[in-house]
């Protein structure tokens, strides 16, 4: 017999279920999108990139510097070797110059940075290494700290930073992108749509891309500790931009003694052998 008491229990359970799902849907509608926003491209399992002409973007206080007034050239290069299927690989960055990654601390010398992709994340991260996805801006795929940009390759993980051979920072949260060129090559600025002002993350749809037919490589790393005096509000921040990028994902040569599997390019130069 379906008693009033049992009926009340059923209504209570239904209410709990509806509340749970309404909360989930609200989180999806206001947060990360459920369906990945992508664009057409030639997918490949192995990505091998070489990047040069690095610039340090800003420093403590403003690590995105949309006006380009605090964008400084450095000496160095980056090499990327990532597997977009297995979500594995390594990125090695070598730099010479000066950085101000946190309040009251300025470092000068030879930097070496090693990035390792992680696992998991929201759908657009494709488990750690993603290709041919739109990022940032008004996409809800990443925060609006950059305009919406076609990202040929993106990865999320951790980075270790060495200065003059000694470990400076370990396991910083890190993110890389190989994208269409967003910054103006002359001014180093990121502009709004009609180029009457600079990009503002508070109005992410009002943005322009400097050169859709050219590319650049982005690297960021930061601590999880908070600092309200910094933008973004983390204690430690590093933001690098490489203006010249070559895709050399063409396979492994006969002189490689590190071993190649499944058509992967030689990893010797990336890991420093």
Order of alpha helices (4+ residues) and beta strands (2+ residues): alpha-beta-beta-beta-beta-beta-beta-beta-beta-beta-beta-alpha
